[in-house]
Amino acid sequence: MISENVWDEHFDSLTNIIEVYINYLRNKIDRGHENKLIHTLRGRGYVLKE
């Protein structure tokens, strides 16, 4: 859903660009905090939660 909403349906699904940007966000948001906010839901995507 991320790729379809940010780009179009012709997005190259073999690229790891989404994982790269999620990693950037994790470094900015979660680094240095014991409780992480960004969680991976295997096979589904990502979620923000305490």
Stockholm file with secondary structure:
# STOCKHOLM 1.0

chainA/1-50         MISENVWDEHFDSLTNIIEVYINYLRNKIDRGHENKLIHTLRGRGYVLKE
#=GR chainA/1-50 SS CHHHHHSCTTCCTTSCHHHHHHHHHHHHHTTTCSSCCEEEETTTEEEECC
#=GC SS_cons        CHHHHHSCTTCCTTSCHHHHHHHHHHHHHTTTCSSCCEEEETTTEEEECC
//
